[in-house]
């Protein structure tokens, strides 16, 4: 399960955002520290390798710092930062395409943190099953288009509402739902044999 910010952590953002907007670099540093793991996981899931994810996250924080004066304090800083991160990850995907590389063939970095790993020590059979699920999920995500993968991850791993996803990607609700439907259908097709073998 994706690491999420607690209500307390979200509440801590407000004073740090205001101080950062006033030029307090230490306050912005606290925001970076608080959010870096979450946005890295998001970028990593979109891009499939650690190097590109780190580049996207660095660019996202840089853009966030520059755009802080425009940030409306009544909004959630985490949602705003997620939108910036998604856009930066898309920039990386577009650069890949310009190099005539297939973004869906990007290798999955085995050393990067896995958000899907269970928190408790699993039994051996559960561990094997979990590894099978993770492997199949990576295959499934690789078969999605960039848009489908992003919508799926934002909805099912980040827990964002369809309207939030649409705002981040510049889509209306209908287009967002359609992309999510296609993504879920493709993921289910790949995951079906693993689920059937378990039942």
C-alpha positions as CSV (number, residue, x, y, z in Angstrom):
1,X,0.0,0.0,0.0
2,X,1.2,3.5,-0.8
3,X,2.6,5.5,2.0
4,X,0.2,8.4,2.7
5,X,0.5,11.6,4.6
6,X,-1.4,11.6,7.9
7,X,-3.8,14.4,8.8
8,X,-1.2,15.7,11.2
9,X,1.4,15.8,8.5
10,X,-1.0,17.6,6.2
11,X,-1.7,20.1,8.9
12,X,2.0,20.7,9.3
13,X,2.2,21.8,5.7
14,X,0.2,25.1,6.1
15,X,2.6,27.0,8.3
16,X,5.7,25.7,6.4
17,X,4.1,26.7,3.1
18,X,3.4,30.2,4.4
19,X,7.0,30.5,5.7
20,X,8.4,29.2,2.4
21,X,6.3,31.7,0.4
22,X,7.9,34.4,2.6
23,X,11.4,33.1,1.6
24,X,12.2,30.7,4.4
25,X,14.3,28.0,2.8
26,X,14.3,25.9,5.9
27,X,10.5,25.7,5.8
28,X,10.6,24.6,2.2
29,X,13.3,22.0,3.1
30,X,10.8,20.5,5.7
31,X,8.2,20.3,2.9
32,X,10.7,18.5,0.7
33,X,11.6,16.1,3.5
34,X,7.9,15.4,4.3
35,X,6.8,14.7,0.7
36,X,9.8,13.4,-1.1
37,X,9.2,9.7,-0.5
38,X,5.6,9.9,-1.6
39,X,6.2,11.8,-4.8
40,X,9.2,9.6,-5.6
41,X,7.0,6.5,-5.5
42,X,4.5,8.2,-7.8
43,X,7.2,9.2,-10.3
44,X,8.8,5.8,-10.1
45,X,5.6,4.0,-10.9
46,X,5.0,6.3,-13.9
47,X,8.5,6.0,-15.2
48,X,9.7,2.6,-14.2
49,X,13.3,3.4,-13.2
50,X,15.0,5.1,-10.3
51,X,17.1,7.5,-12.3
52,X,14.3,9.1,-14.3
53,X,12.1,9.2,-11.2
54,X,14.8,11.1,-9.3
55,X,15.1,13.6,-12.2
56,X,11.3,14.1,-12.3
57,X,11.1,14.6,-8.5
58,X,14.0,17.1,-8.5
59,X,12.4,19.1,-11.3
60,X,9.0,18.9,-9.5
61,X,10.4,20.4,-6.3
62,X,12.2,23.1,-8.2
63,X,9.0,24.1,-10.1
64,X,7.1,24.0,-6.8
65,X,9.6,26.3,-5.2
66,X,9.4,28.8,-8.1
67,X,5.6,28.6,-8.2
68,X,5.0,28.9,-4.4
69,X,3.9,32.5,-4.7
70,X,1.0,31.4,-6.9
71,X,-0.1,28.6,-4.5
72,X,-3.5,29.1,-2.9
73,X,-3.2,28.3,0.7
74,X,-6.8,26.9,0.9
75,X,-5.7,24.0,-1.4
76,X,-3.9,20.9,-0.3
77,X,-0.1,21.3,-0.8
78,X,0.2,17.5,-1.4
79,X,-2.4,17.5,-4.3
80,X,-0.7,20.5,-5.8
81,X,2.7,18.9,-5.6
82,X,1.3,15.6,-7.1
83,X,0.1,17.5,-10.1
84,X,3.5,19.1,-10.6
85,X,5.2,15.7,-10.3
86,X,2.8,14.1,-12.8
87,X,3.6,16.9,-15.3
88,X,7.3,16.5,-14.7
89,X,7.1,12.7,-15.2
90,X,5.2,13.4,-18.5
91,X,8.0,15.6,-19.6
92,X,10.4,12.7,-19.1
93,X,8.1,10.4,-21.1
94,X,8.0,13.0,-23.9
95,X,11.8,13.2,-23.9
96,X,11.9,9.5,-24.2
97,X,9.6,9.5,-27.2
98,X,11.6,12.2,-28.9
99,X,14.6,9.9,-28.6
100,X,12.5,7.3,-30.5
101,X,12.5,5.1,-27.5
102,X,9.4,3.1,-26.4
103,X,8.6,4.3,-22.9
104,X,6.8,1.1,-22.1
105,X,10.0,-0.8,-22.6
106,X,11.7,1.1,-19.8
107,X,13.3,-1.5,-17.4
108,X,11.9,-1.8,-14.0
109,X,14.6,-1.0,-11.4
110,X,14.7,-4.0,-9.0
111,X,16.6,-1.9,-6.4
112,X,13.9,0.8,-6.1
113,X,11.5,0.6,-3.1
114,X,8.4,-1.4,-3.7
115,X,5.3,0.1,-2.3
116,X,3.4,-3.1,-2.7
117,X,5.4,-5.0,-0.2
118,X,3.3,-6.0,2.9
119,X,4.2,-4.4,6.2
120,X,4.0,-7.6,8.2
121,X,6.4,-10.5,7.8
122,X,4.5,-12.9,5.4
123,X,4.2,-16.6,5.5
124,X,6.3,-18.4,2.8
125,X,3.4,-19.1,0.6
126,X,2.1,-15.6,0.9
127,X,5.6,-14.3,0.1
128,X,5.7,-16.3,-3.1
129,X,2.2,-15.2,-4.1
130,X,3.1,-11.6,-3.3
131,X,6.1,-11.8,-5.6
132,X,4.0,-13.3,-8.4
133,X,1.4,-10.5,-8.0
134,X,4.1,-7.8,-8.1
135,X,5.7,-9.4,-11.2
136,X,2.4,-9.6,-13.0
137,X,1.5,-6.0,-12.0
138,X,4.7,-4.7,-13.5
139,X,3.9,-6.5,-16.7
140,X,0.4,-5.1,-16.6
141,X,1.5,-1.5,-16.1
142,X,4.1,-1.9,-18.9
143,X,1.2,-2.7,-21.3
144,X,-0.7,0.5,-20.5
145,X,-0.3,3.7,-22.4
146,X,1.3,6.6,-20.6
147,X,-2.1,8.1,-19.9
148,X,-3.7,4.8,-18.8
149,X,-0.8,4.0,-16.4
150,X,-0.9,7.5,-14.9
151,X,-4.7,7.5,-14.3
152,X,-4.6,4.0,-12.9
153,X,-1.7,4.8,-10.5
154,X,-3.2,8.1,-9.3
155,X,-6.6,6.4,-8.7
156,X,-5.6,3.0,-7.2
157,X,-2.3,3.7,-5.6
158,X,-2.5,7.4,-4.7
159,X,-6.3,7.3,-3.9
160,X,-7.0,10.5,-5.8
161,X,-10.5,11.4,-6.9
162,X,-11.4,11.4,-10.6
163,X,-11.8,15.2,-10.6
164,X,-8.3,15.6,-9.0
165,X,-6.8,13.3,-11.7
166,X,-8.6,15.1,-14.5
167,X,-7.3,18.5,-13.2
168,X,-3.8,17.2,-13.0
169,X,-3.9,15.8,-16.5
170,X,-6.0,18.4,-18.2
171,X,-8.9,16.0,-18.9
172,X,-12.6,16.2,-18.3
173,X,-14.2,13.6,-16.0
174,X,-15.5,11.5,-18.9
175,X,-12.1,11.2,-20.5
176,X,-10.6,10.4,-17.1
177,X,-13.2,7.6,-16.5
178,X,-12.6,6.2,-20.0
179,X,-8.8,6.0,-19.5
180,X,-9.3,4.4,-16.1
181,X,-11.8,1.9,-17.5
182,X,-9.3,0.9,-20.2
183,X,-6.5,0.6,-17.7
184,X,-8.5,-1.5,-15.3
185,X,-9.6,-3.9,-18.1
186,X,-6.0,-4.4,-19.3
187,X,-4.7,-4.9,-15.7
188,X,-7.4,-7.5,-15.0
189,X,-6.6,-9.4,-18.1
190,X,-3.0,-9.8,-17.0
191,X,-3.8,-10.5,-13.3
192,X,-6.6,-13.0,-14.0
193,X,-4.4,-16.1,-14.1
194,X,-2.7,-15.3,-10.8
195,X,-6.0,-14.6,-9.1
196,X,-7.6,-17.7,-10.5
197,X,-4.7,-19.9,-9.4
198,X,-5.1,-18.5,-5.8
199,X,-8.8,-19.3,-5.6
